[in-house]
Amino acid sequence: MRDERLELLLAISRRTLGIKHFELTGKQTADCHLVSVEDVGRALESAYDAGLIVGRRVGRAECMEES
């Protein structure tokens, strides 16, 4: 089974960078992907935001367990 974090990063890369998968094919034309700096910034921002959301959920769940 694939890691949920990897699935989230792949979804972000698909949406913002046009990257469909992370597996290498051994072909430079398929393994290299040219993206704009703006798109890289969007992808990083999306990953950061996702991390904040997951962190809040984990924090809330821990607080609920302590109550």
NUGU-275798 format. One record per residue (C-alpha): x, y, z; residue number from 1. Coordinates in Angstrom, 3 decimals, padded with zeros to 6 digits. Each point is the difference from the previous one (the first is absolute). Example, Ala and Ser with C-alpha at 12.3 -4.5 7.8 and 13.67 -1.06 7.14 Angstrom:
ATOM        px        py        pz    k
ATOM   012.300  -004.500   007.800    1
ATOM   001.370   003.440  -000.660    2
END
This chain:
ATOM        px        py        pz    k
ATOM   000.000   000.000   000.000    1
ATOM   001.268   003.463  -000.820    2
ATOM   000.704   002.545   002.665    3
ATOM  -002.767   002.612   000.400    4
ATOM   002.578   002.792   000.105    5
ATOM   001.399  -001.085  -003.339    6
ATOM  -003.506  -000.045  -001.469    7
ATOM  -000.582   003.549   001.234    8
ATOM   003.283   001.213  -001.500    9
ATOM  -000.797  -001.748  -003.264   10
ATOM  -003.419   001.685  -000.109   11
ATOM   001.658   003.383   000.535   12
ATOM   002.608  -000.691  -002.683   13
ATOM  -002.674  -001.093  -002.465   14
ATOM  -002.087   003.105   000.603   15
ATOM   002.767   002.615   000.143   16
ATOM   002.924  -001.473  -001.933   17
ATOM  -001.585  -002.354  -002.526   18
ATOM   002.000  -002.947   001.357   19
ATOM  -002.033  -003.208  -000.262   20
ATOM   002.211  -002.443   001.952   21
ATOM   003.255  -000.152   001.945   22
ATOM   001.333  -003.275  -001.443   23
ATOM   003.111   000.335  -002.150   24
ATOM  -000.119  -001.511  -003.471   25
ATOM   003.684   000.244  -000.815   26
ATOM  -000.803   002.316  -002.907   27
ATOM   001.201   003.561   000.437   28
ATOM  -002.856   001.402  -002.067   29
ATOM  -002.559  -001.689   002.263   30
ATOM   001.822   000.446   003.328   31
ATOM   000.763   003.722  -000.324   32
ATOM  -002.759   002.570   000.150   33
ATOM   000.432   003.737  -000.555   34
ATOM  -002.121   002.109   002.356   35
ATOM  -000.184   003.707   000.690   36
ATOM   001.239   001.535   003.220   37
ATOM  -003.529   001.239   000.632   38
ATOM  -001.375  -003.559  -000.215   39
ATOM   002.695  -001.302   002.360   40
ATOM  -001.002   002.729   002.457   41
ATOM  -003.654  -001.022  -000.268   42
ATOM   000.871  -003.653   000.576   43
ATOM   002.083   000.825   003.067   44
ATOM  -002.728   002.241   001.379   45
ATOM  -002.588  -002.748  -000.511   46
ATOM   002.212  -002.549   001.767   47
ATOM   000.608   002.413   002.885   48
ATOM  -003.722   000.717   000.348   49
ATOM  -000.770  -003.723  -000.033   50
ATOM   002.555  -000.509   002.770   51
ATOM  -001.672   002.672   002.108   52
ATOM  -003.406  -001.619  -000.457   53
ATOM   001.291  -003.454   000.934   54
ATOM   001.844   001.446   002.993   55
ATOM  -003.156   001.667   001.277   56
ATOM  -001.985  -003.222  -000.377   57
ATOM   002.624  -001.991   001.885   58
ATOM   000.145   002.642   002.723   59
ATOM  -003.765   000.037   000.411   60
ATOM  -000.155  -003.785   000.101   61
ATOM   002.642  -000.068   002.745   62
ATOM  -001.914   002.627   001.994   63
ATOM  -003.203  -002.027  -000.312   64
ATOM   001.784  -003.115   001.257   65
ATOM   001.295   001.874   003.059   66
ATOM  -003.473   001.257   000.948   67
END
